């Protein structure tokens, strides 16, 4: 499923946003990982997750930033 959704990129964004707004944090983390891999939207979703009240999602966003961005310093600064 991840491979298929990741391949759809922006076509899957609407459904992924619905999952991102869920109350299930495990589902939210999985949606974040896919949203943060949409070309041109990586920064938007990483920054959203960095300000999430859930610390697990903030950690996930930092890990995602390390994977998709050559410069993670701005994200780490925002996280502090």
Secondary structure as GFF3:
##gff-version 3
##sequence-region A 1 80
A	DSSP	alpha_helix	2	8	.	.	.	ID=ss1
A	DSSP	three_ten_helix	9	12	.	.	.	ID=ss2
A	DSSP	alpha_helix	13	20	.	.	.	ID=ss3
A	DSSP	alpha_helix	25	35	.	.	.	ID=ss4
A	DSSP	alpha_helix	42	50	.	.	.	ID=ss5
A	DSSP	alpha_helix	55	68	.	.	.	ID=ss6
A	DSSP	alpha_helix	73	79	.	.	.	ID=ss7
###
